[in-house]
Amino acid sequence: MLPREFPQRSVSPTEALAALHALGGRQVRYEDGRVLNSICTRPLPVAIEAFRRFAHTNLGDNRLFPAAVELEQAVVGMIADLVEWQGAVGNLVSGGTEANLLALWAAREQGRSPRAGRPEIAAGLGVHFSVEKAAALLGLELRRARLDGRGRTDIEDLEACINENTVALVATAGTSELGAVDDVEAVAELGRRHGIYVHVDAATGGFLIPFARGLGHRYPRFDLGVPGLCSITIDPHKYGLSVIPSGCVLFAHPRIQELVAWDSHYKGTQRHTTLLGTRPGGAAAATFAVLTTLGRPGFERLVAECFARRDLLVSELGQRGFTLVTSPELTIVGVRCADPDDVLRRLEEQGWFASVSRRLQALRIVVHRHTPPERLVEFVDALCGVQQGLVAVGGTA
Ligand SMILES: Cc1ncc(COP(=O)(O)O)c(C=O)c1O
């Protein structure tokens, strides 16, 4: 147990680092390949080094750290280019939660009307809980539409959620639950027809879908050529292999970003367009280093590798008689089992970390670069063992 009292004596940096080193043994290591619940992974070494070099910089102060701010805007431009939102404006933020919050804040401001009642937003049931948090903070009522059999928002039901108080529709490109990709074009069309702001949450899918397309996979469009889209969330600290905290929010037009702009007390620093004031320039440097090191070929290799592993996992699960919730579109696999919480607990006792979707009552497995193919096969062996054990003690798993 670490001390919790404020230190009354000093120790050397070596001692402080030794204490951190000792803690390392109590944490799961991505390198062991046993983490199957995480959309984040170990950042590339170049990202860690870049973060270290810019660790002292603050993106909230453009006078002191213009180079960091330039890095931020270069990265924003690269990400905008990746998702074909060229000309969009945006910021690097602390993650998907902040990005979704900023987007919905802008939507609430845009949708303000003297006649309307409590403002509402509508999204599919698979929407990430960060949108629930944003709705709670912003005083928005969240209406949820049914999903289709593949975990995508049912567009007719989404339309049925719209009323005169609706200020935003949220489409998800890669749900956290199943990696499902909503028909963003159809959501945008609804937004256009009803005059409502449309936000795309591509926190998870944003660094997968553009490269998967390059490999020949087909997904709904969510580029700025689709009229009606107002903002998008994309997280470099997920499949973008950057450090935590690295999220990104883009707005289709500076006029929309202005809705969340805030003046600081001080003359000379830029208007803030993020929730946080002091922001890590290290994250901008890290993401810049990853994007430039890997480039499109590196990311395509990575996505091809992740998809090949996902296919291996799906095939192993199929051969052992497991049923999937649906055929996965990205890298998240839902597996039906009778008592997923118990299965999860038993897997964890054996050092495997998966997760359970509360809504679906299904085991949720995230495939990432840190889990090599042989580990996935071992994992399915372990899952079979757990299932058989449960059946042997009279369960119905
Ligand atoms: C689709 C989606 N949106 C938003 C978030 C929230 O991102 P963060 O945890 O970086 O705040 C996540 C996190 O997994 C996500 O998958």
The ligand as a Gaussian input file, in Angstrom:
#p B3LYP/6-31G(d) Opt

LIG

0 1
 C      -17.464000       5.088000     -29.441000
 C      -16.805000       5.724000     -28.257000
 N      -17.081000       7.001000     -27.965000
 C      -16.522000       7.635000     -26.911000
 C      -15.645000       6.971000     -26.082000
 C      -15.059000       7.688000     -24.895000
 O      -13.708000       7.898000     -25.084000
 P      -12.719000       8.235000     -23.859000
 O      -12.747000       7.032000     -22.973000
 O      -11.414000       8.462000     -24.548000
 O      -13.217000       9.450000     -23.182000
 C      -15.329000       5.631000     -26.348000
 C      -14.414000       4.893000     -25.476000
 O      -14.184000       3.725000     -25.609000
 C      -15.917000       4.995000     -27.467000
 O      -15.648000       3.727000     -27.786000

